[in-house]
């Protein structure tokens, strides 16, 4: 899990990209998951673009929009973990 929440944890997409590169150098099967408070669909695209295999979605945050986020994540090839 790579936390990209800059204000709270100091992470960003650069760290996600670096983690993906590091993980891929030792394993093609290990999974890299973006952990952030996802509130916008663009975050799914950014995660995929950075090389993430999956994304954490929080049902308490997304509420009724969760289903749309799950559908989009699946469509673009991201695995999902729902909290």
Secondary structure, 3 states (H helix, E strand, C coil): CEECCHHHHCCCHHHHHHHHHHHHHHCCCCCCEEECCCCCCHHHHHHHHHCCCEEEECHHHHHHHHHHHHHHHHHHCCEEEEC
